Amino acid sequence: MKLKNYLLPAILFASGLLSAQDFYTVFARGKWDPAQWFEVKSTHFKQSRGMVQQDDHIMNEVPDLPDAELHAKHQQYLYSCLVLDRKFSIPCVISSTMSFDYLMAPLIVIAPDFGKNAAGQREQRDHFEIVLFNQGLNIWRHSFENGKPSYYLAGYLRTSFLPKTKYNLQVKVFKNRYGKQLEITCGGHCFAIRDNSLPDTFYAGIIGCEGRNRFYDFGVRSLRKKKRKK
């Protein structure tokens, strides 16, 4: 399969080609606005944490322990989610440059909306997670019905990704005559799933979990065709 060569949001941003509906930021110190983002808790992890600023990226907050120990004993306490405070609509491409220090698992999240927990904090409900980890790429479909969360593996690609290596994960959300689809591109690989439960409008953001995850940028580019002026 020949991969489509999507221009990265960073290139478009630098060239001034991003439209008013698009977004792009780097996560370097002093180069992004935390006020444009909000945190979301998880129903599947025992603790939700924030992000820690580094020189050229942000990293999910984790205890000062070796990677192997974090993965073996503390996975349920390693979850950090930042979501941009605006909605996007299909068709579009969501992109983030990310890495993991050990095995897993930085990801892009897409959600139509959020609920609230007993403390009044935003909490995940229905959403999609597109996950990068050492053994490939996963698409998890999360649901929330009758007060109970559930999830299943909606799609996957098995290959090898290396720790401490930057990868640009791109998620194309679109609709064609076959229905709504997610097309995932990362590290020279591409695959897609069809799921008509994908929302027409949604929030997008990043999640770092199960280990040390690093995020260097984030962008969303609309694929809507511009109307020609008469």
N, C-alpha and C positions, 0 to 999 in steps of 0.2 A: 504494500500500500504506500503510495507516495504521500508524504506528509505535506499538509498545507503550511505555507510559510507565513504565519501571522506576524505582523509587525508588533513588537512589544510596546506596551504603553509608554515605557521609558523613551523609546525612540520618537514616538508621536508627540510626547510631551515636550521633548527637547526641540522638536521642529515646529512647535506651535500648532500642530494639527489636531489636538484634542478639542472636541466640541464642548459646549456648555454642559452637556449631559454626562460627560466623561469625568474620570477622576484618576489622579496618579500622585503618589508620594513615595519618597524614600524614608526609611526609618533611622537615618543617621542622626546623631545627637544635634538637636536644635533645628532640624530640617523638616519636622513634621509637627502637626498640631494635635496633641492628645485630646483636646476638647472636642474634636470631630469624631471621636470614637467612644463607645461605651462597652462595659464588661457584661458578659452573660455567664451565668452559672450553668452547671451540668447536673442532670439527675442521675448520671451513671458514675460520677466520681465523688469520693467522700469529701474532697476539698477543692475549691476553686481559688486560684491565685491570680496575681497580676502579671504584667510584663516588666522586665528590667532593661533599662537603657544601657546599651554599649556604644562604642564609638561610631560604628557604621551600621548598626542593626539593633533590634530589640530581641530579647530572649525570654521565654517563659520562666517565671520564678520557680526555682527548685532548691531543695536543701543542699548544703555544701558537702556532698557525698560523691564517691566514685560512681561512674556511669553504670557499671554492672550492678552495684548495690541499689541504685535508684530504680533500675528496671526490675530487679528481682523482688524488692521489698516495699517499694513506695509508689508503684504505678497509680494506685487509686487516689493518691494525694497530689498528682502532677497534672493539672489542667488549668490552662489560661486561655481565655477567649476575648478577642477584641473585635467589635463589629462597627462598621462605618455608620454614622447616624443619618443616612439617606437611603432611599430605595432606588433600585434600578429595574429595568424591564427587559424582557427578551425582544430581539436577539442581542447578545452582548458576549464579550470575552472578558473573563476575570483572570488576573495574572498576579502571581507573587513569586519572588525569588526567595528561596528558603534552603535550609540545611538542617541536618540532625547530627548530633555528636556521636551517637552510639548505634541504635537500631531504629528508633521511631520517635515521634510520629507528628511532623508538622502537616497542616492541612488547610484547605479553603472550605468555608462553611457558607451555605446558602439557606436562608430561612424566610418564609413569608411574614412571620411575626414571632413574638415571644410571649411567654406567660410570666407569672410572678410566683415566687416561692412564699413560704410562710412569713419570711422576713421582709417581703415586699421588693425583693431583688429580681431583676430580669433573669429568666430561666429558659433553657431550651425546651421547645415543644416539637412540632414537625419541622424537620430540616434534613438537608443533604450534606454529607461530609465527603470531601475528595482528598484522600490521604496519601502522602508520600512516606514510604518506609523502606527498610533495607531489602525487602523481598518483592517490591513492586509498587503498585498503585491500587487502592481500594476505593469503591464508592459505597458508602453506608447510607441507607435510607432509614431515618428515624421517624417514629410516629408517637402520638400521645393521645390515648383514648381512655375515657372513664378514669382519669387521674393516674393512669399507669403508662410509663414509657416502654417502647419496644423498638427493636431495630433488626435489620437484616442486611446481608451483603448483596447489593443490587448489581454490582459489576466489579471486575478486577482484571488486572494484568500482572502476570508474574514475570519478573526480571530482577536484575540486581542494581541497586543504587548504593553508592558509597558514602560512608560517614564523612563529616567535615568537608563536604563538597557542595557547592552552590548549584541548585537546580531551579530552573524557571518552570513552575507549574501553571499551565493555562487551562481554563475551563470555559468552553464555549457552550452557551445555553441558547437553544434556538428551536424553531418549529418549522417542519416541512410537511409534505403531504402524508408522511408516515406517522406524524405526531411530534410531541415535544422530545427533545434529545439533549443529552450531555455528551460533549466530545472532549476528551482529555488528552492533552499533549504535554509530554515531559521527557527530557533526556533522549530525544530522538524517537520516542515511542508515541503511538496514537491509538486510542480505542474509543468506542462510544456505546452508550446505552439509550434506549427509548423508554420514557416514563411520562405518561400524560398527567401525572400528579404534580409535575414541576410547576411552581407558581409562575404566573405571568409577570408579577412584580415581586421583588424580594430584597432583603438586606443581604450584604455579603461581608465577610470578614475572615479572620485567621484564628486558628486554634493550635496551641502547642501542648502536647500531652505525652505521657508515658516515658519521657526522657528530656534531655536538653534539646530544644528546638530554636532555630534562629531565623529571623525574618528581616529581609533587606529592603524590600519595597512591596508596594501593592497598587494595582491599577484595575480599572474597569473601563472598557471601551465599547460604546454602542455600535452595533452593526446595522442599525436602521438606515435605510437609504434616504438621503436628503432629498427633499422635494425641490424640483427645479423651479426657479423663478420664471414666471410667465412674462 
